[in-house]
């Protein structure tokens, strides 16, 4: 159910959108809050934005963690780069200071958005380094990871 409160019906002067469900986790009529509304709560371990527990008891654990970290970095890098472009476009359309030229407004918007773009580059590096970490693990521990064949019992030579 969506409720829009406007000044005409006795509410404050801002619009309020409140999504409710019947029988959700918070009970009947409880608002649904996502990760954006309340960061750090309700982390779903199957989400692309959640990393598994760093428990390294087998090679499969190392591989799954590195793969999850790589996916996290790649997915997050895309999201942050898109956010940088949206921010740049929004700032370019924002009213400038008196006496500002269009070029100055675009330059300032680009300067601000470059910081987010730099963060996206760092997340891309996270994805690369996670893949490289598993490759290094395989290379350095290949002899330990490979199952060794059982030593055969040799009978002494007899005539």
C-alpha positions as CSV (number, residue, x, y, z in Angstrom):
1,X,0.0,0.0,0.0
2,X,1.4,3.4,-0.9
3,X,0.4,6.5,1.2
4,X,1.1,9.9,-0.2
5,X,0.8,12.6,2.4
6,X,0.3,16.1,1.0
7,X,-0.4,19.4,2.6
8,X,-4.1,19.1,1.6
9,X,-4.8,16.2,3.9
10,X,-3.3,17.5,7.1
11,X,0.3,16.1,6.8
12,X,3.6,17.9,6.5
13,X,4.5,19.7,3.3
14,X,6.7,16.9,2.0
15,X,5.5,13.8,0.2
16,X,5.9,10.6,2.1
17,X,5.9,7.2,0.4
18,X,5.5,4.3,2.8
19,X,5.4,0.8,1.5
20,X,3.7,-1.7,3.8
21,X,3.0,-5.4,3.6
22,X,0.6,-7.6,5.4
23,X,2.4,-10.3,7.3
24,X,5.9,-9.2,6.5
25,X,8.9,-9.5,8.8
26,X,7.9,-6.5,10.9
27,X,4.3,-7.6,11.3
28,X,1.2,-6.2,9.7
29,X,1.6,-2.8,8.2
30,X,5.4,-2.6,9.0
31,X,7.3,-0.5,6.5
32,X,9.7,-2.3,4.2
33,X,13.2,-1.0,4.5
34,X,15.9,-1.9,2.1
35,X,19.6,-1.8,2.4
36,X,19.6,1.8,1.0
37,X,17.3,2.9,3.7
38,X,19.1,1.2,6.5
39,X,22.7,0.2,5.6
40,X,24.2,-2.7,7.4
41,X,21.0,-4.4,8.2
42,X,19.4,-7.4,6.5
43,X,22.6,-8.5,4.7
44,X,21.6,-11.4,2.5
45,X,24.5,-13.8,1.9
46,X,23.2,-14.6,-1.6
47,X,23.3,-11.0,-2.6
48,X,26.1,-9.9,-5.0
49,X,26.9,-7.3,-2.4
50,X,27.6,-9.8,0.4
51,X,30.8,-11.7,0.9
52,X,31.0,-15.1,2.4
53,X,32.6,-15.7,5.8
54,X,36.4,-15.8,5.4
55,X,36.8,-19.4,6.6
56,X,39.6,-21.1,4.7
57,X,39.5,-24.8,5.5
58,X,39.9,-26.1,2.0
59,X,40.8,-25.1,-1.5
60,X,37.2,-24.8,-2.4
61,X,36.8,-22.2,0.4
62,X,39.6,-20.1,-1.0
63,X,38.2,-20.4,-4.5
64,X,34.7,-19.5,-3.5
65,X,35.8,-16.5,-1.4
66,X,38.0,-15.2,-4.3
67,X,35.2,-15.7,-6.8
68,X,32.7,-13.9,-4.5
69,X,35.2,-11.0,-3.9
70,X,35.8,-10.7,-7.7
71,X,32.0,-10.7,-8.4
72,X,31.5,-8.1,-5.6
73,X,34.2,-5.9,-7.0
74,X,33.0,-6.2,-10.6
75,X,29.3,-5.6,-9.7
76,X,30.1,-2.7,-7.4
77,X,32.4,-1.1,-9.9
78,X,29.6,-1.0,-12.5
79,X,27.2,0.4,-10.0
80,X,29.5,3.1,-8.8
81,X,30.5,4.1,-12.4
82,X,26.8,4.4,-13.3
83,X,26.3,6.5,-10.2
84,X,29.2,8.7,-11.3
85,X,27.6,9.3,-14.7
86,X,24.2,10.1,-13.1
87,X,25.7,12.5,-10.6
88,X,27.6,14.2,-13.4
89,X,24.5,14.6,-15.5
90,X,22.5,15.9,-12.5
91,X,25.2,18.4,-11.5
92,X,25.5,19.7,-15.1
93,X,21.8,20.5,-15.0
94,X,21.9,22.1,-11.6
95,X,21.6,25.9,-11.6
96,X,25.1,27.4,-11.5
97,X,26.4,30.4,-9.5
98,X,25.6,33.8,-10.9
99,X,28.0,34.6,-13.7
100,X,28.8,31.0,-14.3
101,X,29.2,29.8,-17.9
102,X,28.0,26.5,-19.2
103,X,31.6,25.3,-19.5
104,X,32.4,26.1,-15.9
105,X,29.3,24.3,-14.7
106,X,30.2,21.2,-16.7
107,X,33.8,21.3,-15.5
108,X,32.8,21.4,-11.9
109,X,30.3,18.6,-12.4
110,X,33.1,16.5,-14.0
111,X,35.5,17.2,-11.2
112,X,33.0,16.0,-8.6
113,X,32.0,12.9,-10.6
114,X,35.6,11.9,-11.2
115,X,35.9,11.1,-7.5
116,X,33.2,8.5,-7.8
117,X,34.7,7.3,-11.0
118,X,38.0,6.8,-9.2
119,X,36.2,4.7,-6.6
120,X,34.8,2.6,-9.4
121,X,38.4,2.1,-10.7
122,X,39.4,1.0,-7.2
123,X,36.6,-1.6,-7.1
124,X,37.7,-2.8,-10.5
125,X,41.2,-3.3,-9.0
126,X,39.6,-5.3,-6.2
127,X,38.0,-7.7,-8.7
128,X,41.4,-8.0,-10.6
129,X,43.3,-8.6,-7.4
130,X,40.8,-11.2,-6.1
131,X,41.3,-13.2,-9.4
132,X,45.0,-12.8,-9.1
133,X,45.0,-14.0,-5.5
134,X,43.4,-17.3,-6.4
135,X,45.8,-17.7,-9.3
136,X,48.7,-17.1,-7.0
137,X,47.2,-19.6,-4.5
138,X,46.9,-22.2,-7.2
139,X,50.5,-21.5,-8.3
140,X,52.1,-21.5,-4.9
141,X,50.1,-24.3,-3.4
142,X,49.7,-26.6,-6.4
143,X,51.8,-29.3,-4.9
144,X,49.9,-29.2,-1.7
145,X,46.5,-29.1,-3.4
146,X,47.1,-32.0,-5.8
147,X,46.2,-35.3,-4.3
148,X,49.2,-37.5,-4.0
149,X,49.0,-41.0,-5.2
150,X,49.2,-43.6,-2.5
151,X,52.7,-45.2,-2.4
152,X,52.6,-48.7,-3.5
153,X,54.2,-51.3,-1.4
154,X,57.1,-52.9,-3.3
155,X,57.9,-56.5,-2.7
156,X,61.5,-57.3,-2.4
157,X,63.1,-58.8,-5.5
158,X,63.3,-62.6,-5.3
159,X,64.8,-65.2,-7.7
